[in-house]
């Protein structure tokens, strides 16, 4: 990966729908050259996928929380992953160092739906308990 690839990835992070022609103008390449580079970056795993972030409807403020997950016994990462993937409110999760075994980023439209999602996490096999922190202010999102 060279500096041009890194710049293309930076531009795609800012706007995943950016036209290759526009990207090419910004990095000094043709649209087809940008297309080839993006295809290569996808093929080699540097770009794992493309996604969208939906805008919030006027007046709607989803509730966000980081949920620390503490497991008992020999909890399988694969089993915990399957449980968390089945809960649509869980947007991101990972194992972590420190006291908790994993952390999940959970987003729900209401407190009651957030509570329900956390309950489903707590009911998972090998989950001993959780500690939740609700996000008060979004400072930035890259």
PyMOL commands that set and color helices and strands:
alter all, ss='L'
color gray80, all
select helices_A, chain A and resi 3-14+20-27+31-43+77-85+111-122
alter helices_A, ss='H'
color red, helices_A
select strands_A, chain A and resi 63-71+90-95+102-108+127-134
alter strands_A, ss='S'
color yellow, strands_A
deselect
rebuild
show_as cartoon
